[in-house]
């Protein structure tokens, strides 16, 4: 008996190793289950808010940062966001290439008649933060438009002029780029985390749907998405029974 215990101690017990591995897998599965439950709950709350979207935000509240138009309903107010815009770098560079054959004309002397072709190349565009670094920027989503208001700039994104909503990852953070018709530079809002990008993007798309009288259709799609998510519950493995004591 003592010999078996020593063998387990020094060589390792396969059953004990399997039990510990299963416990570790169960803890990870429980964490995924909690994340799944939270995601289901948040989406269900979002759908509930959309069904009564007129009560999401009081646009008559003095704290509302914009003056709404007739029939305009505020769906979301995000504070502390930054305004981004595509800007071309000010510097240009000359690029090109040479080609030709080297001909020996004397010992150690070569002549190369070459042709050089090149052009002035514009520096590539970059996405830059142009306002809101002080934390005072506010982005408002309504059923007609999106409005960014900062200390330096104001941008309006009318839904009937919106071309697309594109979440772009910069490092570990996300920016929602929103090109609109007849505007050369593409503006967007720096939203930070992936979760924030999902929430703001969904509110924008809901605002677009409302502006096109397709709000009910949008909610139905979200309900189908929730049903699919609820059906995909992460499994949690059962623990092995403890080994018998001897």
Secondary structure as UniProt FT lines:
FT   HELIX           2..11
FT   HELIX           14..51
FT   HELIX           53..55
FT   TURN            59..60
FT   TURN            62..63
FT   TURN            70..71
FT   STRAND          74..79
FT   STRAND          82..88
FT   STRAND          92..99
FT   STRAND          102..106
FT   TURN            107..108
FT   STRAND          109..112
FT   STRAND          115..122
FT   STRAND          125..131
FT   TURN            133..134
FT   STRAND          138..142
FT   STRAND          145..149
FT   STRAND          154..158
FT   TURN            159..161
FT   STRAND          166..170
FT   TURN            171..172
FT   STRAND          173..177
FT   TURN            181..182
FT   STRAND          187..192
FT   HELIX           194..211
FT   TURN            212..213
FT   HELIX           215..231
//
